[in-house]
Amino acid sequence: MVVAVGVRIVDAAGFRERLSRDFIASVFLPEEAGYADSRARRHESFAARFAAKEAVIDALGDRGIGLNRVEVFRNDDSGEVGVRLYGEAAERAALMGVDRVSLSMSHAGGAALALVVLTGSGTRPVPQPGEKG
């Protein structure tokens, strides 16, 4: 069952200006930063991952979750992208009855887009942000 959906679009060209080392370290996990840094158009890769993190947080319905609590990764064998949740992001997903986070990302024409679908039982009552289940 679909529990929640999140979508985010980011101006990849404008995102280039935000890519200081401090910003990257505060938002991206080392593996994410390493992957994005290895790309020819690294700002587009960072922008797509940022969009994905924001889309996940939107779907979870709690803007207080830190971006570094959401990890975007690429499976080396299949090339498929995925999401890992940590800390309060994982707790919120569990409270919502989320069993899987599906992600699709793309970047073209100066924009990066991410679509996230949270699926699972969805049978647990969803607390408001800041509430404990």
C-alpha atoms as an extended CHARMM CRD file, in Angstrom:
* protein
*
       133  EXT
         1         1  MET       CA              0.0000000000        0.0000000000        0.0000000000  PROA      1               0.0000000000
         2         2  VAL       CA              1.2430000000        3.4990000000       -0.7830000000  PROA      2               0.0000000000
         3         3  VAL       CA              1.7290000000        5.3170000000        2.5210000000  PROA      3               0.0000000000
         4         4  ALA       CA              3.0560000000        8.6280000000        1.1750000000  PROA      4               0.0000000000
         5         5  VAL       CA              4.6230000000       10.2780000000       -1.8760000000  PROA      5               0.0000000000
         6         6  GLY       CA              7.1590000000       13.0840000000       -2.0860000000  PROA      6               0.0000000000
         7         7  VAL       CA              8.4510000000       14.9900000000       -5.0830000000  PROA      7               0.0000000000
         8         8  ARG       CA             11.0030000000       17.7690000000       -5.3180000000  PROA      8               0.0000000000
         9         9  ILE       CA             12.6120000000       19.7030000000       -8.1540000000  PROA      9               0.0000000000
        10        10  VAL       CA             15.8330000000       21.6720000000       -7.7080000000  PROA      10              0.0000000000
        11        11  ASP       CA             17.4980000000       24.2320000000       -9.9620000000  PROA      11              0.0000000000
        12        12  ALA       CA             20.7210000000       22.3170000000      -10.6050000000  PROA      12              0.0000000000
        13        13  ALA       CA             22.4980000000       25.2790000000      -12.1810000000  PROA      13              0.0000000000
        14        14  GLY       CA             21.7730000000       27.4980000000       -9.1870000000  PROA      14              0.0000000000
        15        15  PHE       CA             22.6410000000       24.6760000000       -6.8130000000  PROA      15              0.0000000000
        16        16  ARG       CA             26.2730000000       24.8710000000       -7.9630000000  PROA      16              0.0000000000
        17        17  GLU       CA             26.7030000000       28.0690000000       -5.8990000000  PROA      17              0.0000000000
        18        18  ARG       CA             25.6840000000       26.2580000000       -2.6760000000  PROA      18              0.0000000000
        19        19  LEU       CA             28.3630000000       23.5630000000       -2.9630000000  PROA      19              0.0000000000
        20        20  SER       CA             30.8420000000       24.7150000000       -0.3570000000  PROA      20              0.0000000000
        21        21  ARG       CA             32.7240000000       22.0350000000        1.5780000000  PROA      21              0.0000000000
        22        22  ASP       CA             30.8210000000       23.0160000000        4.7480000000  PROA      22              0.0000000000
        23        23  PHE       CA             27.4430000000       22.7020000000        3.0330000000  PROA      23              0.0000000000
        24        24  ILE       CA             28.3520000000       19.3340000000        1.5190000000  PROA      24              0.0000000000
        25        25  ALA       CA             29.5990000000       18.0060000000        4.8780000000  PROA      25              0.0000000000
        26        26  SER       CA             26.4250000000       19.1360000000        6.6700000000  PROA      26              0.0000000000
        27        27  VAL       CA             23.9650000000       17.6420000000        4.1580000000  PROA      27              0.0000000000
        28        28  PHE       CA             25.6290000000       14.6610000000        2.4740000000  PROA      28              0.0000000000
        29        29  LEU       CA             27.1630000000       11.5200000000        3.9240000000  PROA      29              0.0000000000
        30        30  PRO       CA             30.7560000000       10.8000000000        2.8300000000  PROA      30              0.0000000000
        31        31  GLU       CA             29.7260000000        8.0890000000        0.3360000000  PROA      31              0.0000000000
        32        32  GLU       CA             27.1470000000       10.3950000000       -1.2640000000  PROA      32              0.0000000000
        33        33  ALA       CA             29.6320000000       13.2340000000       -1.5640000000  PROA      33              0.0000000000
        34        34  GLY       CA             32.2820000000       10.9120000000       -2.9790000000  PROA      34              0.0000000000
        35        35  TYR       CA             29.9310000000        9.6330000000       -5.6630000000  PROA      35              0.0000000000
        36        36  ALA       CA             28.7000000000       13.1000000000       -6.6470000000  PROA      36              0.0000000000
        37        37  ASP       CA             32.2500000000       14.5040000000       -6.6600000000  PROA      37              0.0000000000
        38        38  SER       CA             33.2850000000       11.7550000000       -9.1110000000  PROA      38              0.0000000000
        39        39  ARG       CA             30.7060000000       12.8150000000      -11.7150000000  PROA      39              0.0000000000
        40        40  ALA       CA             31.5260000000       15.0720000000      -14.6540000000  PROA      40              0.0000000000
        41        41  ARG       CA             28.6610000000       17.4690000000      -13.7930000000  PROA      41              0.0000000000
        42        42  ARG       CA             28.9240000000       17.0940000000      -10.0480000000  PROA      42              0.0000000000
        43        43  HSD       CA             26.5050000000       19.9220000000       -9.2790000000  PROA      43              0.0000000000
        44        44  GLU       CA             23.7250000000       18.0100000000      -11.0790000000  PROA      44              0.0000000000
        45        45  SER       CA             24.4790000000       14.8710000000       -9.0890000000  PROA      45              0.0000000000
        46        46  PHE       CA             24.4790000000       16.7980000000       -5.8110000000  PROA      46              0.0000000000
        47        47  ALA       CA             21.2480000000       18.5810000000       -6.8110000000  PROA      47              0.0000000000
        48        48  ALA       CA             19.4880000000       15.2910000000       -7.6290000000  PROA      48              0.0000000000
        49        49  ARG       CA             20.5310000000       13.8050000000       -4.2750000000  PROA      49              0.0000000000
        50        50  PHE       CA             19.4300000000       16.9470000000       -2.4650000000  PROA      50              0.0000000000
        51        51  ALA       CA             16.0550000000       16.7610000000       -4.2320000000  PROA      51              0.0000000000
        52        52  ALA       CA             15.7610000000       13.1090000000       -3.1840000000  PROA      52              0.0000000000
        53        53  LYS       CA             16.5010000000       13.8960000000        0.4650000000  PROA      53              0.0000000000
        54        54  GLU       CA             13.9320000000       16.7230000000        0.4470000000  PROA      54              0.0000000000
        55        55  ALA       CA             11.3300000000       14.4840000000       -1.2400000000  PROA      55              0.0000000000
        56        56  VAL       CA             11.8370000000       11.7890000000        1.4130000000  PROA      56              0.0000000000
        57        57  ILE       CA             11.4350000000       14.3160000000        4.2240000000  PROA      57              0.0000000000
        58        58  ASP       CA              8.3080000000       15.7210000000        2.5400000000  PROA      58              0.0000000000
        59        59  ALA       CA              6.8440000000       12.2050000000        2.2940000000  PROA      59              0.0000000000
        60        60  LEU       CA              7.6610000000       11.5630000000        5.9500000000  PROA      60              0.0000000000
        61        61  GLY       CA              5.8130000000       14.7560000000        6.8160000000  PROA      61              0.0000000000
        62        62  ASP       CA              8.3590000000       16.1020000000        9.3010000000  PROA      62              0.0000000000
        63        63  ARG       CA             10.4790000000       19.0520000000        8.1560000000  PROA      63              0.0000000000
        64        64  GLY       CA             12.4820000000       18.7800000000       11.3840000000  PROA      64              0.0000000000
        65        65  ILE       CA             14.3270000000       15.7000000000       10.1190000000  PROA      65              0.0000000000
        66        66  GLY       CA             17.9440000000       16.4530000000        9.2200000000  PROA      66              0.0000000000
        67        67  LEU       CA             18.9520000000       15.9570000000        5.6090000000  PROA      67              0.0000000000
        68        68  ASN       CA             21.9160000000       13.8740000000        6.7540000000  PROA      68              0.0000000000
        69        69  ARG       CA             19.4270000000       11.3160000000        8.1740000000  PROA      69              0.0000000000
        70        70  VAL       CA             18.5590000000       10.3210000000        4.5980000000  PROA      70              0.0000000000
        71        71  GLU       CA             21.1720000000        8.5750000000        2.4690000000  PROA      71              0.0000000000
        72        72  VAL       CA             20.8780000000        8.2140000000       -1.3010000000  PROA      72              0.0000000000
        73        73  PHE       CA             22.9800000000        5.3990000000       -2.7390000000  PROA      73              0.0000000000
        74        74  ARG       CA             23.5410000000        3.6480000000       -6.0390000000  PROA      74              0.0000000000
        75        75  ASN       CA             23.7850000000       -0.1320000000       -6.2600000000  PROA      75              0.0000000000
        76        76  ASP       CA             27.1100000000       -0.8020000000       -7.9920000000  PROA      76              0.0000000000
        77        77  ASP       CA             25.8330000000       -3.9840000000       -9.6620000000  PROA      77              0.0000000000
        78        78  SER       CA             22.4230000000       -2.8810000000      -10.9480000000  PROA      78              0.0000000000
        79        79  GLY       CA             22.8440000000        0.9050000000      -11.0660000000  PROA      79              0.0000000000
        80        80  GLU       CA             19.5210000000        1.2380000000       -9.2160000000  PROA      80              0.0000000000
        81        81  VAL       CA             19.2670000000        4.0930000000       -6.7250000000  PROA      81              0.0000000000
        82        82  GLY       CA             17.9990000000        3.5670000000       -3.2070000000  PROA      82              0.0000000000
        83        83  VAL       CA             17.4730000000        5.2540000000        0.1290000000  PROA      83              0.0000000000
        84        84  ARG       CA             18.6160000000        4.3970000000        3.6330000000  PROA      84              0.0000000000
        85        85  LEU       CA             17.0540000000        6.1180000000        6.6420000000  PROA      85              0.0000000000
        86        86  TYR       CA             18.7900000000        6.8130000000        9.9340000000  PROA      86              0.0000000000
        87        87  GLY       CA             17.8080000000        8.1990000000       13.3210000000  PROA      87              0.0000000000
        88        88  GLU       CA             14.6130000000       10.2240000000       13.3960000000  PROA      88              0.0000000000
        89        89  ALA       CA             13.9170000000        9.5210000000        9.6990000000  PROA      89              0.0000000000
        90        90  ALA       CA             13.9260000000        5.7550000000       10.3280000000  PROA      90              0.0000000000
        91        91  GLU       CA             11.8310000000        6.2110000000       13.4710000000  PROA      91              0.0000000000
        92        92  ARG       CA              9.2420000000        8.3110000000       11.6450000000  PROA      92              0.0000000000
        93        93  ALA       CA              9.0380000000        5.7760000000        8.7880000000  PROA      93              0.0000000000
        94        94  ALA       CA              8.5120000000        2.9340000000       11.2700000000  PROA      94              0.0000000000
        95        95  LEU       CA              5.7420000000        4.8930000000       13.0070000000  PROA      95              0.0000000000
        96        96  MET       CA              4.0540000000        5.3810000000        9.6400000000  PROA      96              0.0000000000
        97        97  GLY       CA              4.2340000000        1.6540000000        8.7940000000  PROA      97              0.0000000000
        98        98  VAL       CA              6.7200000000        2.1810000000        5.9630000000  PROA      98              0.0000000000
        99        99  ASP       CA              8.5210000000       -0.9700000000        4.7890000000  PROA      99              0.0000000000
       100       100  ARG       CA             10.1140000000        0.3590000000        1.5900000000  PROA      100             0.0000000000
       101       101  VAL       CA             11.2990000000        3.6420000000        0.1370000000  PROA      101             0.0000000000
       102       102  SER       CA             11.3610000000        3.7360000000       -3.6750000000  PROA      102             0.0000000000
       103       103  LEU       CA             13.2390000000        6.5030000000       -5.4410000000  PROA      103             0.0000000000
       104       104  SER       CA             13.5400000000        7.8030000000       -8.9720000000  PROA      104             0.0000000000
       105       105  MET       CA             15.8680000000       10.7030000000       -9.8270000000  PROA      105             0.0000000000
       106       106  SER       CA             16.7020000000       12.5530000000      -13.0050000000  PROA      106             0.0000000000
       107       107  HSD       CA             18.4410000000       15.7190000000      -14.1130000000  PROA      107             0.0000000000
       108       108  ALA       CA             18.1780000000       17.5270000000      -17.4250000000  PROA      108             0.0000000000
       109       109  GLY       CA             17.8600000000       21.0440000000      -18.7370000000  PROA      109             0.0000000000
       110       110  GLY       CA             19.3350000000       22.5790000000      -15.6150000000  PROA      110             0.0000000000
       111       111  ALA       CA             16.8600000000       20.9230000000      -13.2320000000  PROA      111             0.0000000000
       112       112  ALA       CA             17.0680000000       17.8910000000      -10.9360000000  PROA      112             0.0000000000
       113       113  LEU       CA             13.9490000000       15.9460000000       -9.9950000000  PROA      113             0.0000000000
       114       114  ALA       CA             13.3000000000       13.2680000000       -7.3820000000  PROA      114             0.0000000000
       115       115  LEU       CA             10.1620000000       11.2160000000       -6.8010000000  PROA      115             0.0000000000
       116       116  VAL       CA              9.8400000000        9.1200000000       -3.6450000000  PROA      116             0.0000000000
       117       117  VAL       CA              7.1260000000        6.5710000000       -2.8660000000  PROA      117             0.0000000000
       118       118  LEU       CA              6.8160000000        5.1580000000        0.6610000000  PROA      118             0.0000000000
       119       119  THR       CA              5.0490000000        1.7980000000        0.7930000000  PROA      119             0.0000000000
       120       120  GLY       CA              4.1350000000       -0.5740000000        3.5740000000  PROA      120             0.0000000000
       121       121  SER       CA              1.2770000000       -1.5700000000        5.8140000000  PROA      121             0.0000000000
       122       122  GLY       CA              0.4500000000        2.0240000000        6.7390000000  PROA      122             0.0000000000
       123       123  THR       CA             -1.6550000000        0.5940000000        9.5470000000  PROA      123             0.0000000000
       124       124  ARG       CA             -0.0320000000        2.5260000000       12.3480000000  PROA      124             0.0000000000
       125       125  PRO       CA             -1.5020000000        5.9060000000       13.3040000000  PROA      125             0.0000000000
       126       126  VAL       CA              0.6750000000        8.6890000000       11.9590000000  PROA      126             0.0000000000
       127       127  PRO       CA              1.8060000000       11.0460000000       14.7250000000  PROA      127             0.0000000000
       128       128  GLN       CA              2.1630000000       14.7450000000       14.1000000000  PROA      128             0.0000000000
       129       129  PRO       CA              5.7660000000       16.0010000000       13.8100000000  PROA      129             0.0000000000
       130       130  GLY       CA              7.3460000000       16.1220000000       17.2530000000  PROA      130             0.0000000000
       131       131  GLU       CA              4.8970000000       13.6010000000       18.7540000000  PROA      131             0.0000000000
       132       132  LYS       CA              5.9760000000       10.1430000000       19.8020000000  PROA      132             0.0000000000
       133       133  GLY       CA              3.8810000000        7.2700000000       18.4740000000  PROA      133             0.0000000000
